[in-house]
Amino acid sequence: MAGGIFGAVALQRIPLGAALTKPLALLLALGWVGIAGLVLSAAVRDGIAVHTGPLIGSFAIGTWVAASTVTARMAMLAAPDAPWLAEAMFAAGLVVWLWFAPRALRNLARIAGAPASATRPTGIILLTTVATQAVALAAFRLFPAAATARGAAAGLMGLGAACYAAGAGLIIRRYVADLTWRLAADWDNTNCILHGALSITGLTAVISGLFGIEVLAPFWAMTLTVFIIVEAIELLRLDARRRLLGWRDAVFVYDTSQWARNFTFGMFYAFTAALVARFPVAGEFPILGAVAAAILGYGQYVVLLLLLGELGVMGWWLAGRAVRTAASSHRAG
């Protein structure tokens, strides 16, 4: 997801970056095949309950959908003369979504019916929106002239928006209902999806062609506002963790959920780029135009640095894990 959204948009706006589209698309496709193989192997060996069982954790399956559709987008860019590649990736994502969506909707209902203290929902539940909008977005791009596909995509876009309203409401309820929560311990990495899910909704709305600037400009401004609020909380959380744990254990520690930040930053950049490309926002909304121009002028490098930073933290963690494993084997020997 993170690599795909970077390659599809931010990379294209970095000098000479477009030349890396095909190699990155191939790397992402190989990564997709590898991860899919690991998931299928684990499912055959141990069953799928490890993914579907946890009430909150089960929403992570939405990343499988989004990863498939963003890889489809990279295939569109890297191999425009072979549309079947993108269509095959889209079909894979659609099949997973058809299996995932009913489970996600049932689990949203379960969370809504339980006390917030019992379920403690985080931004991961908004992957229902991300997955649904990802399918809609890919359908709009792959089948722009097919009325049936566009109608279905429009319906999915509405469903994704409804899931966002429900999911965001449940997350806010969690933090408002229990004011004893602590920023360092209880604010989750995936809460950045609060703005990421808005961004993919906005991007889908732009690509659909169903909305004018009078609707999309306020929506973009709302997304930017949520982005600023959430990331301000993230900075406060970083400082709280630094004071509690020190720089090493507060910052240079790896967790898979951290990739959500890369995806959400990249998605907001993509939403901004699509909006500016389709509408003359600077003329009608000069302030929006100025802010968007600044984002498009420098945001691609922010997305790149975040991606490289996360890869660095992951590499450091993997190296440390290898050293610890070797040391344990040596002691056992």
For each residue, the residues with C-beta under 8 A, 3 or more apart:
1: 4 5 63 66 67 70 259 263
2: 5 6 259 262 263 266 307 310
3: 6 7 24 27 28 31 307
4: 1 7 8 28 67 70 71 73 74
5: 1 2 8 9 10 70 262 263 266 267 270
6: 2 3 9 10 11 262 266 303 304 307
7: 3 4 10 11 20 21 24 25 28 74 77
8: 4 5 11 12 70 73 74 77 270
9: 5 6 12 13 266 269 270 273 300
10: 5 6 7 13 14 17 266 269 270 299 300 303 304
11: 6 7 8 14 17 18 20 21 24 300 304
12: 8 9 17 18 21 77
13: 9 10 17 273 296 300
14: 10 11 17 300 301 304
15:
16: 19 20
17: 10 11 12 13 14 20 21 300
18: 11 12 21
19: 16
20: 7 11 16 17 23 24
21: 7 11 12 17 18 24 25 74 77 78
22: 25 26 78 79
23: 20 26 27
24: 3 7 11 20 21 27 28 74 78
25: 7 21 22 28 29 71 74 75 77 78 79
26: 22 23 29 30 78
27: 3 23 24 30 31
28: 3 4 7 24 25 31 32 71 74
29: 25 26 32 33 71 74 75 89
30: 26 27 33 34
31: 3 27 28 34 35
32: 28 29 35 36 67 68 71 89
33: 29 30 36 37
34: 30 31 37 38
35: 31 32 38 39 67
36: 32 33 39 40 92
37: 33 34 40 41
38: 34 35 41 42
39: 35 36 42 43 51 64
40: 36 37 43 44
41: 37 38 44 45
42: 38 39 45 46 50
43: 39 40 46 47 48 51
44: 40 41
45: 41 42
46: 42 43 49 50
47: 43 50
48: 43 51 52
49: 46 52 53
50: 42 46 47 53
51: 39 43 48 57 58 60 61
52: 48 49 58 61 103
53: 49 50 57 58
54: 57 58
55: 58 107 110 111 119
56: 59 111 119 120 121 122 124 125
57: 51 53 54 60 124
58: 51 52 53 54 55 61 103 104 107
59: 56 62 104 107 124 125 126 127 128
60: 51 57 63 124 127
61: 51 52 58 64 65 96 100 103 104 127 131
62: 59 65 66 100 104 127 128 130 131
63: 1 60 66 67 127 130 131
64: 39 61 67 68 93 96 100
65: 61 62 68 69 93 96 97 100 130 131 134 135
66: 1 62 63 69 70 93 127 130 131 134 263
67: 1 4 32 35 63 64 70 71 93
68: 32 64 65 71 72 89 90 92 93 96
69: 65 66 72 73 89 90 93 134 135 137 138
70: 1 4 5 8 66 67 73 74 134
71: 4 25 28 29 32 67 68 74 75 89
72: 68 69 75 76 85 86 87 89 90 93 138 142
73: 4 8 69 70 76 77 86 138 141
74: 4 7 8 21 24 25 28 29 70 71 77 78
75: 25 29 71 72 78 79 82 85 86 89
76: 72 73 79 80 83 86 141 142
77: 7 8 12 21 25 73 74 80
78: 21 22 24 25 26 74 75
79: 22 25 75 76 82 85 86
80: 76 77 83
81:
82: 75 79 85
83: 76 80 86 87 142
84: 87 88
85: 72 75 79 82 88 89
86: 72 73 75 76 79 83 89 90 142
87: 72 83 84 90 91 142
88: 84 85 91 92
89: 29 32 68 69 71 72 75 85 86 92 93
90: 68 69 72 86 87 93 94 135 138 139 142
91: 87 88 94 95
92: 36 68 88 89 95 96
93: 64 65 66 67 68 69 72 89 90 96 97 134 135 138
94: 90 91 97 98 135
95: 91 92 98 99
96: 61 64 65 68 92 93 99 100
97: 65 93 94 100 101 131 132 135
98: 94 95 101
99: 95 96 102 103
100: 61 62 64 65 96 97 103 104 131
101: 97 98 104 105 128 131 132
102: 99 105 106
103: 52 58 61 99 100 106 107
104: 58 59 61 62 100 101 107 108 125 127 128 131 163
105: 101 102 108 109 128 163
106: 102 103 109 110
107: 55 58 59 103 104 110 111 125
108: 104 105 111 112 125 128 163 166 167 170
109: 105 106 112 113
110: 55 106 107 113 114 119
111: 55 56 107 108 114 119 121 125 170
112: 108 109 166 170
113: 109 110
114: 110 111 118 119
115: 118 119 177
116: 119 120 121 170 173 174 177 178
117: 120 177 178
118: 114 115
119: 55 56 110 111 114 115 116 174
120: 56 116 117 174
121: 56 111 116 124 125 167 170 171 174
122: 56 125 171 174 188 190 191
123: 126 171 188 189 190 191 192 193 194 260
124: 56 57 59 60 121 127 188 190 193 257
125: 56 59 104 107 108 111 121 122 128 167 170 171
126: 59 123 129 130 163 164 167 168 171 190 193 194 196 197
127: 59 60 61 62 63 66 104 124 130 131 193 197
128: 59 62 101 104 105 108 125 131 132 160 163 167
129: 126 132 133 160 161 163 164 167 197 200 201
130: 62 63 65 66 126 127 133 134 160 193 196 197 200
131: 61 62 63 65 66 97 100 101 104 127 128 134 135
132: 97 101 128 129 135 136 156 157 159 160 163
133: 129 130 136 137 156 157 160 197 200 201 203 204
134: 65 66 69 70 93 130 131 137 138 200
135: 65 69 90 93 94 97 131 132 138 139 153 156
136: 132 133 139 140 153 154 156 157 160 204 208
137: 69 133 134 140 141 153 200 203 204 207
138: 69 72 73 90 93 134 135 141 142
139: 90 135 136 142 143 149 150 152 153 156
140: 136 137 143 144 150 153 204 207 208
141: 73 76 137 138 144 207
142: 72 76 83 86 87 90 138 139 149
143: 139 140 146 149 150
144: 140 141 150
145:
146: 143 149 150
147: 150 151
148: 151 152
149: 139 142 143 146 152 153
150: 139 140 143 144 146 147 153 154 208
151: 147 148 154 155
152: 139 148 149 155 156
153: 135 136 137 139 140 149 150 156 157 204 208
154: 136 150 151 157 158 208 210
155: 151 152 158 159
156: 132 133 135 136 139 152 153 159 160
157: 132 133 136 153 154 160 161 201 204 205 208
158: 154 155 161 162
159: 132 155 156 162 163
160: 128 129 130 132 133 136 156 157 163 164 197 201 204
161: 129 157 158 164 165 201
162: 158 159 165 166
163: 104 105 108 126 128 129 132 159 160 166 167
164: 126 129 160 161 167 168 197 198 201
165: 161 162 168 169
166: 108 112 162 163 169 170
167: 108 121 125 126 128 129 163 164 170 171 197
168: 126 164 165 171 172 194 197
169: 165 166 172 173
170: 108 111 112 116 121 125 166 167 173 174
171: 121 122 123 125 126 167 168 174 175 191 194
172: 168 169 175 176
173: 116 169 170 176 177
174: 116 119 120 121 122 170 171 177 178
175: 171 172 178 181
176: 172 173 179
177: 115 116 117 173 174
178: 116 117 174 175 181
179: 176
180:
181: 175 178 185 186 187
182: 185 186 240
183: 186 187 233 236 237 240
184: 187 237 240 241 244 245
185: 181 182
186: 181 182 183
187: 181 183 184 191 233 234 237
188: 122 123 124 191 257
189: 123 192 255 257 258 260 261
190: 122 123 124 126 193 257 260
191: 122 123 171 187 188 194 230 233
192: 123 189 195 196 230 231 234 260 261 264
193: 123 124 126 127 130 190 196 197 260 264
194: 123 126 168 171 191 197 198 226 230
195: 192 198 199 223 226 227 230 231 264 268
196: 126 130 192 193 199 200 260 263 264 267 268
197: 126 127 129 130 133 160 164 167 168 193 194 200 201
198: 164 194 195 201 202 219 222 223 226
199: 195 196 202 203 223 227 264 267 268 270 271
200: 129 130 133 134 137 196 197 203 204 267 271
201: 129 133 157 160 161 164 197 198 204 205 219
202: 198 199 205 206 216 219 220 223 271 275
203: 133 137 199 200 206 207 267 270 271 274
204: 133 136 137 140 153 157 160 200 201 207 208
205: 157 201 202 208 210 211 215 216 219
206: 202 203 209 211 216 271 274 275 278
207: 137 140 141 203 204 274
208: 136 140 150 153 154 157 204 205 211
209: 206
210: 154 205
211: 205 206 208 215 216
212: 215 216
213: 216 217 279 281 284 285
214: 217 218
215: 205 211 212 218 219
216: 202 205 206 211 212 213 219 220 275 279
217: 213 214 220 221 275 279 281 284 285 288
218: 214 215 221 222
219: 198 201 202 205 215 216 222 223
220: 202 216 217 223 224 271 272 275 288 292
221: 217 218 224 225 288
222: 198 218 219 225 226
223: 195 198 199 202 219 220 226 227 268 271
224: 220 221 227 228 268 291
225: 221 222 228 229
226: 194 195 198 222 223 229 230
227: 195 199 223 224 230 231 268
228: 224 225 231 232
229: 225 226 232 233
230: 191 192 194 195 226 227 233 234
231: 192 195 227 228 234 235
232: 228 229 235 236
233: 183 187 191 229 230 236 237
234: 187 192 230 231 237 238 261
235: 231 232 238 239
236: 183 232 233 239 240
237: 183 184 187 233 234 240 241
238: 234 235 241 242 250 251
239: 235 236 242 243
240: 182 183 184 236 237 243 244
241: 184 237 238 244 245 249 250 251
242: 238 239 245 246 247 250 251
243: 239 240
244: 184 240 241 250
245: 184 241 242 248 249 250
246: 242 249 250
247: 242 250 251 252
248: 245 251 252 253
249: 241 245 246 252 253
250: 238 241 242 244 245 246 247 253
251: 238 241 242 247 248
252: 247 248 249 313 316
253: 248 249 250 313 317
254: 258 313 314 316 317
255: 189 258
256: 259
257: 124 188 189 190 260
258: 189 254 255 261 262 310 313
259: 1 2 256 262 263 310
260: 123 189 190 192 193 196 257 263 264
261: 189 192 234 258 264 265 306 310
262: 2 5 6 258 259 265 266 303 306 307 310
263: 1 2 5 66 196 259 260 266 267
264: 192 193 195 196 199 260 261 267 268
265: 261 262 268 269 299 302 303 306
266: 2 5 6 9 10 262 263 269 270 303
267: 5 196 199 200 203 263 264 270 271
268: 195 196 199 223 224 227 264 265 271 272 295 299
269: 9 10 265 266 272 273 295 296 299 300 302 303
270: 5 8 9 10 199 203 266 267 273 274
271: 199 200 202 203 206 220 223 267 268 274 275
272: 220 268 269 275 276 292 295 296 299
273: 9 13 269 270 276 277 296
274: 203 206 207 270 271 277 278
275: 202 206 216 217 220 271 272 278 279 281 292
276: 272 273 279 281 289 292 293 296
277: 273 274
278: 206 274 275
279: 213 216 217 275 276 284
280: 283 284
281: 213 217 275 276 284 285 288 289 292
282: 285 286 288 289 290 292 293
283: 280 286 289
284: 213 217 279 280 281
285: 213 217 281 282 288 289
286: 282 283 289 290
287: 290 291
288: 217 220 221 281 282 285 291 292
289: 276 281 282 283 285 286 292 293
290: 282 286 287 293 294
291: 224 287 288 294 295
292: 220 272 275 276 281 282 288 289 295 296
293: 276 282 289 290 296 297
294: 290 291 297 298
295: 268 269 272 291 292 298 299
296: 13 269 272 273 276 292 293 299 300
297: 293 294
298: 294 295 301 302
299: 10 265 268 269 272 295 296 302 303
300: 9 10 11 13 14 17 269 296 303 304
301: 14 298 304 305
302: 265 269 298 299 305 306
303: 6 10 262 265 266 269 299 300 306 307
304: 6 10 11 14 300 301 307 308
305: 301 302 308 309
306: 261 262 265 302 303 309 310
307: 2 3 6 262 303 304 310 311
308: 304 305 311 312
309: 305 306 312 313
310: 2 258 259 261 262 306 307 313 314
311: 307 308 314 315
312: 308 309 315 316
313: 252 253 254 258 309 310 316 317
314: 254 310 311 317 318
315: 311 312 318 319
316: 252 254 312 313 319 320
317: 253 254 313 314 320 321
318: 314 315 321 322
319: 315 316 322 323
320: 316 317 323 324
321: 317 318 324 325
322: 318 319 325 326
323: 319 320 326 327
324: 320 321 327 328
325: 321 322 328 329
326: 322 323 329 330
327: 323 324 330 331
328: 324 325 331 332
329: 325 326 332 333
330: 326 327 333
331: 327 328
332: 328 329
333: 329 330
